[in-house]
Structure formats: structure tokens, C-alpha cells
Amino acid sequence: MEIARIDEKGRLLIPKKLRREAGVQEGGFVRLTVRGNCIIIEPVKPAEQFFEAFKVKEWPEDLDKFVIMVMRDW
């Protein structure tokens, strides 16, 4: 178990050991879910892996914005 501090802007520094174990990388996305009084942080696979399940002929021009939009609507 690790203990971390939330700063004045609400940011949380996840220790390197935990990031490695969970497969969270710099610039990656995580899904945040509240269950009771717990915040669950789960890594989200890169967009390329997510979209491999679909036969896409043409990728959106700005893939990052597209992924964020899809995640909000999900």
C-alpha cells in the first residue's frame, strides 16, 4: 500500500512503482470511477489498441480529441 498527497489543485502523484505495476504511462489516459467513498483509477488502453477492434478505413484528424469525446459520451 502507498499513501499519496493531493495538492491544492487536486492533483495526485502516483508513485512510479504503482504506475509500472498498473501499466500507466506518461501521457496515457486513466478512467476515474467513484465507488462508495473510493476513487478507482484504471488505465485506459491507447487509442490504437482500442480501435483495432474496428475496421477503420480513415482515422479522425485529431485522434486525441476524438477519443476524449468518445470517452465522455461512453
C-alpha positions as a Markdown table, in Angstrom:
| # | Residue | x | y | z |
|---|---|---|---|---|
| 1 | Met | 0.0 | 0.0 | 0.0 |
| 2 | Glu | 1.2 | 3.5 | -0.8 |
| 3 | Ile | 0.0 | 6.8 | 0.6 |
| 4 | Ala | 0.0 | 9.9 | -1.6 |
| 5 | Arg | -1.0 | 13.6 | -1.1 |
| 6 | Ile | -3.5 | 15.6 | -3.1 |
| 7 | Asp | -2.1 | 19.1 | -3.9 |
| 8 | Glu | -4.1 | 22.4 | -3.8 |
| 9 | Lys | -5.2 | 21.9 | -7.5 |
| 10 | Gly | -6.5 | 18.4 | -6.8 |
| 11 | Arg | -3.5 | 16.6 | -8.5 |
| 12 | Leu | -2.4 | 13.3 | -7.3 |
| 13 | Leu | 1.2 | 11.9 | -7.8 |
| 14 | Ile | 1.0 | 8.2 | -8.4 |
| 15 | Pro | 4.3 | 6.5 | -7.2 |
| 16 | Lys | 6.4 | 5.2 | -10.0 |
| 17 | Lys | 6.2 | 1.6 | -8.7 |
| 18 | Leu | 2.4 | 1.6 | -8.8 |
| 19 | Arg | 2.4 | 3.2 | -12.3 |
| 20 | Arg | 4.7 | 0.4 | -13.6 |
| 21 | Glu | 2.6 | -2.3 | -11.9 |
| 22 | Ala | -0.6 | -0.9 | -13.4 |
| 23 | Gly | 0.8 | -0.2 | -16.8 |
| 24 | Val | 0.1 | 3.6 | -16.6 |
| 25 | Gln | 2.5 | 5.6 | -18.8 |
| 26 | Glu | 3.2 | 9.3 | -19.1 |
| 27 | Gly | 0.7 | 11.0 | -21.4 |
| 28 | Gly | -1.7 | 8.0 | -21.1 |
| 29 | Phe | -5.3 | 8.1 | -20.0 |
| 30 | Val | -7.0 | 6.7 | -16.9 |
| 31 | Arg | -10.6 | 6.1 | -16.1 |
| 32 | Leu | -11.8 | 7.5 | -12.8 |
| 33 | Thr | -14.8 | 5.9 | -11.1 |
| 34 | Val | -16.3 | 6.6 | -7.6 |
| 35 | Arg | -17.5 | 3.5 | -5.7 |
| 36 | Gly | -18.8 | 4.4 | -2.3 |
| 37 | Asn | -16.1 | 6.6 | -0.7 |
| 38 | Cys | -13.3 | 5.2 | -3.0 |
| 39 | Ile | -11.9 | 6.6 | -6.2 |
| 40 | Ile | -10.9 | 3.8 | -8.6 |
| 41 | Ile | -8.2 | 4.7 | -11.2 |
| 42 | Glu | -7.9 | 2.3 | -14.1 |
| 43 | Pro | -5.6 | 2.6 | -17.1 |
| 44 | Val | -7.2 | 3.1 | -20.5 |
| 45 | Lys | -5.6 | 1.4 | -23.4 |
| 46 | Pro | -4.0 | 3.6 | -26.1 |
| 47 | Ala | -6.5 | 4.6 | -28.8 |
| 48 | Glu | -4.7 | 2.5 | -31.4 |
| 49 | Gln | -5.4 | -0.7 | -29.3 |
| 50 | Phe | -9.0 | 0.4 | -28.7 |
| 51 | Phe | -9.7 | 0.9 | -32.3 |
| 52 | Glu | -8.1 | -2.3 | -33.5 |
| 53 | Ala | -11.4 | -4.0 | -32.8 |
| 54 | Phe | -13.0 | -2.0 | -35.6 |
| 55 | Lys | -12.1 | -1.9 | -39.3 |
| 56 | Val | -11.4 | 1.8 | -39.7 |
| 57 | Lys | -10.7 | 3.0 | -43.2 |
| 58 | Glu | -9.9 | 6.6 | -42.2 |
| 59 | Trp | -8.8 | 7.8 | -38.8 |
| 60 | Pro | -10.1 | 11.1 | -37.4 |
| 61 | Glu | -7.8 | 14.1 | -38.0 |
| 62 | Asp | -7.2 | 14.7 | -34.3 |
| 63 | Leu | -7.4 | 11.3 | -32.7 |
| 64 | Asp | -6.8 | 12.5 | -29.1 |
| 65 | Lys | -9.8 | 14.9 | -29.2 |
| 66 | Phe | -11.9 | 12.1 | -30.8 |
| 67 | Val | -11.0 | 9.6 | -28.0 |
| 68 | Ile | -11.8 | 12.2 | -25.3 |
| 69 | Met | -15.2 | 12.9 | -27.0 |
| 70 | Val | -16.0 | 9.2 | -27.2 |
| 71 | Met | -15.0 | 8.6 | -23.6 |
| 72 | Arg | -17.2 | 11.5 | -22.4 |
| 73 | Asp | -20.2 | 10.0 | -24.3 |
| 74 | Trp | -19.5 | 6.5 | -23.1 |
